[in-house]
Amino acid sequence: NPFNPENFIEKLARSNADSVILGQDGSNFDPKPLREKLKLKLAELETNFQNKSNQVKRIEDQNVKKQTEFKRKAKDHDKFFAVADSHYQKLDKVINFVSTKVVHLGDQLKQLDGKRRRACEARELIQYMNEARDTGSIQSPIFTDGARVHEAARIIHKISLAAHDLPTGGPKDFTKLHDTLKRITEDIQGKLITN
Protein backbone atom coordinates (compact mmCIF):
# COMPACT_ATOMS: atom_id res chain seq x y z
CA ASN A 1 0.00 0.00 0.00
CA PRO A 2 1.28 3.51 -0.73
CA PHE A 3 2.31 5.61 2.24
CA ASN A 4 -0.38 8.06 3.44
CA PRO A 5 1.03 10.71 5.84
CA GLU A 6 -2.38 11.77 7.23
CA ASN A 7 -3.29 8.20 8.17
CA PHE A 8 0.16 7.72 9.71
CA ILE A 9 -0.21 10.81 11.98
CA GLU A 10 -3.77 9.91 12.91
CA LYS A 11 -2.68 6.39 13.85
CA LEU A 12 0.24 7.74 15.87
CA ALA A 13 -1.97 10.19 17.76
CA ARG A 14 -4.61 7.56 18.66
CA SER A 15 -2.09 4.96 19.93
CA ASN A 16 -0.90 7.29 22.71
CA ALA A 17 -4.02 9.36 23.32
CA ASP A 18 -4.59 8.26 26.89
CA SER A 19 -1.13 8.49 28.44
CA VAL A 20 0.84 10.93 26.33
CA ILE A 21 -1.43 13.58 24.90
CA LEU A 22 -3.58 14.16 27.94
CA GLY A 23 -1.98 15.39 31.12
CA GLN A 24 -1.60 13.37 34.29
CA ASP A 25 -4.96 14.38 35.60
CA GLY A 26 -6.60 13.46 32.27
CA SER A 27 -7.92 16.92 31.47
CA ASN A 28 -5.06 19.02 30.17
CA PHE A 29 -3.74 18.61 26.67
CA ASP A 30 0.07 18.41 26.53
CA PRO A 31 1.46 18.58 22.96
CA LYS A 32 5.11 18.00 23.96
CA PRO A 33 4.97 14.20 24.20
CA LEU A 34 3.13 14.05 20.88
CA ARG A 35 5.74 16.33 19.34
CA GLU A 36 8.58 14.15 20.67
CA LYS A 37 6.83 11.03 19.42
CA LEU A 38 6.38 12.62 15.99
CA LYS A 39 10.08 13.64 15.89
CA LEU A 40 11.11 10.06 16.69
CA LYS A 41 8.78 8.62 14.09
CA LEU A 42 9.92 11.23 11.56
CA ALA A 43 13.56 10.27 12.20
CA GLU A 44 12.58 6.61 11.74
CA LEU A 45 10.83 7.47 8.52
CA GLU A 46 13.85 9.41 7.25
CA THR A 47 16.13 6.50 8.12
CA ASN A 48 13.79 4.05 6.39
CA PHE A 49 13.56 6.39 3.41
CA GLN A 50 17.34 6.67 3.24
CA ASN A 51 17.72 2.87 3.52
CA LYS A 52 15.13 2.29 0.82
CA SER A 53 16.74 4.97 -1.38
CA ASN A 54 20.12 3.26 -0.93
CA GLN A 55 18.56 -0.10 -1.83
CA VAL A 56 16.92 1.41 -4.91
CA LYS A 57 20.22 3.04 -5.92
CA ARG A 58 22.08 -0.26 -5.43
CA ILE A 59 19.49 -2.11 -7.52
CA GLU A 60 19.61 0.59 -10.21
CA ASP A 61 23.43 0.41 -10.26
CA GLN A 62 23.26 -3.38 -10.54
CA ASN A 63 20.75 -3.07 -13.36
CA VAL A 64 22.97 -0.56 -15.17
CA LYS A 65 25.96 -2.92 -14.78
CA LYS A 66 23.89 -5.88 -15.97
CA GLN A 67 22.56 -3.84 -18.88
CA THR A 68 26.09 -2.75 -19.83
CA GLU A 69 27.34 -6.35 -19.54
CA PHE A 70 24.39 -7.60 -21.59
CA LYS A 71 25.08 -5.00 -24.31
CA ARG A 72 28.77 -5.98 -24.33
CA LYS A 73 27.88 -9.68 -24.60
CA ALA A 74 25.34 -8.91 -27.32
CA LYS A 75 28.05 -7.04 -29.27
CA ASP A 76 30.46 -9.95 -28.74
CA HIS A 77 27.79 -12.37 -29.98
CA ASP A 78 27.09 -10.13 -32.98
CA LYS A 79 30.82 -10.11 -33.79
CA PHE A 80 31.00 -13.89 -33.35
CA PHE A 81 27.96 -14.44 -35.59
CA ALA A 82 29.35 -12.00 -38.18
CA VAL A 83 32.63 -13.96 -38.25
CA ALA A 84 30.74 -17.27 -38.37
CA ASP A 85 28.56 -15.96 -41.21
CA SER A 86 31.66 -14.78 -43.07
CA HIS A 87 33.24 -18.22 -42.67
CA TYR A 88 30.00 -19.84 -43.79
CA GLN A 89 29.88 -17.63 -46.91
CA LYS A 90 33.50 -18.52 -47.73
CA LEU A 91 32.82 -22.21 -47.14
CA ASP A 92 29.71 -22.03 -49.31
CA LYS A 93 31.74 -20.43 -52.12
CA VAL A 94 34.42 -23.13 -51.80
CA ILE A 95 31.78 -25.88 -51.80
CA ASN A 96 30.13 -24.38 -54.90
CA PHE A 97 33.53 -24.05 -56.60
CA VAL A 98 34.50 -27.64 -55.75
CA SER A 99 31.12 -29.04 -56.80
CA THR A 100 31.39 -27.18 -60.12
CA LYS A 101 34.86 -28.62 -60.63
CA VAL A 102 33.66 -32.12 -59.70
CA VAL A 103 30.78 -31.90 -62.18
CA HIS A 104 33.17 -30.60 -64.85
CA LEU A 105 35.66 -33.38 -64.05
CA GLY A 106 32.83 -35.94 -64.19
CA ASP A 107 31.84 -34.67 -67.63
CA GLN A 108 35.46 -34.87 -68.79
CA LEU A 109 35.82 -38.40 -67.42
CA LYS A 110 32.60 -39.41 -69.14
CA GLN A 111 33.92 -38.00 -72.43
CA LEU A 112 37.28 -39.70 -71.92
CA ASP A 113 35.56 -42.97 -71.06
CA GLY A 114 33.52 -42.72 -74.27
CA LYS A 115 36.69 -41.99 -76.26
CA ARG A 116 38.51 -44.87 -74.55
CA ARG A 117 35.63 -47.24 -75.30
CA ARG A 118 35.57 -46.13 -78.95
CA ALA A 119 39.37 -46.47 -79.14
CA CYS A 120 39.20 -50.01 -77.69
CA GLU A 121 36.45 -50.89 -80.15
CA ALA A 122 38.45 -49.37 -83.02
CA ARG A 123 41.54 -51.34 -81.96
CA GLU A 124 39.48 -54.52 -81.84
CA LEU A 125 38.06 -53.79 -85.31
CA ILE A 126 41.56 -53.12 -86.68
CA GLN A 127 42.77 -56.43 -85.20
CA TYR A 128 39.88 -58.24 -86.93
CA MET A 129 40.68 -56.41 -90.18
CA ASN A 130 44.37 -57.33 -89.92
CA GLU A 131 43.46 -60.97 -89.24
CA ALA A 132 41.05 -61.02 -92.21
CA ARG A 133 43.67 -59.43 -94.49
CA ASP A 134 46.54 -61.68 -93.36
CA THR A 135 44.74 -65.05 -93.01
CA GLY A 136 41.68 -64.65 -95.19
CA SER A 137 39.35 -65.38 -92.27
CA ILE A 138 38.57 -64.31 -88.70
CA GLN A 139 39.00 -67.06 -86.10
CA SER A 140 37.70 -65.16 -83.04
CA PRO A 141 35.14 -67.14 -80.98
CA ILE A 142 32.56 -64.47 -81.80
CA PHE A 143 32.72 -65.47 -85.48
CA THR A 144 33.01 -69.24 -84.96
CA ASP A 145 30.30 -69.65 -82.28
CA GLY A 146 26.86 -70.02 -83.90
CA ALA A 147 25.12 -68.70 -80.77
CA ARG A 148 26.93 -65.36 -81.10
CA VAL A 149 25.97 -64.76 -84.73
CA HIS A 150 24.15 -61.48 -83.94
CA GLU A 151 27.22 -60.07 -82.23
CA ALA A 152 29.37 -61.22 -85.17
CA ALA A 153 26.94 -59.54 -87.61
CA ARG A 154 27.21 -56.25 -85.69
CA ILE A 155 31.04 -56.41 -85.71
CA ILE A 156 31.36 -57.40 -89.38
CA HIS A 157 29.02 -54.57 -90.31
CA LYS A 158 31.28 -52.08 -88.51
CA ILE A 159 34.39 -53.60 -90.11
CA SER A 160 32.79 -53.38 -93.54
CA LEU A 161 31.88 -49.71 -93.01
CA ALA A 162 35.44 -48.93 -91.91
CA ALA A 163 37.00 -50.91 -94.78
CA HIS A 164 34.72 -49.30 -97.38
CA ASP A 165 37.01 -46.26 -97.58
CA LEU A 166 40.20 -48.33 -97.99
CA PRO A 167 41.59 -48.16 -101.56
CA THR A 168 41.55 -50.98 -104.06
CA GLY A 169 44.27 -51.08 -106.68
CA GLY A 170 47.46 -49.06 -106.60
CA PRO A 171 50.37 -49.42 -104.20
CA LYS A 172 48.12 -49.96 -101.19
CA ASP A 173 45.69 -52.56 -102.41
CA PHE A 174 43.04 -53.83 -99.99
CA THR A 175 41.16 -55.93 -102.54
CA LYS A 176 41.96 -59.15 -100.68
CA LEU A 177 40.55 -57.64 -97.47
CA HIS A 178 37.39 -56.48 -99.28
CA ASP A 179 36.88 -59.97 -100.73
CA THR A 180 37.42 -61.64 -97.35
CA LEU A 181 34.99 -59.27 -95.62
CA LYS A 182 32.42 -59.84 -98.36
CA ARG A 183 32.72 -63.61 -97.95
CA ILE A 184 32.46 -63.40 -94.11
CA THR A 185 29.45 -61.07 -94.39
CA GLU A 186 27.65 -63.47 -96.74
CA ASP A 187 28.45 -66.38 -94.43
CA ILE A 188 27.02 -64.52 -91.39
CA GLN A 189 23.94 -63.45 -93.37
CA GLY A 190 23.35 -67.09 -94.23
CA LYS A 191 23.61 -68.08 -90.58
CA LEU A 192 21.17 -65.30 -89.62
CA ILE A 193 18.65 -66.51 -92.19
CA THR A 194 18.85 -70.13 -91.00
CA ASN A 195 18.47 -69.14 -87.34
Salt bridges, closest charged atoms under 4 A:
GLU10 OE2 - ARG14 NH2 3.30
GLU44 OE1 - LYS41 NZ 3.82
ASP61 OD1 - LYS57 NZ 3.68
GLU69 OE2 - ARG72 NH2 2.35
ASP76 OD2 - ARG72 NH1 2.75
ASP113 OD1 - ARG116 NH2 3.00
ASP113 OD2 - ARG117 NH2 2.85
GLU121 OE2 - LYS158 NZ 2.40
ASP134 OD1 - ARG133 NE 3.22
GLU151 OE1 - ARG148 NE 3.31
ASP187 OD2 - LYS191 NZ 3.89
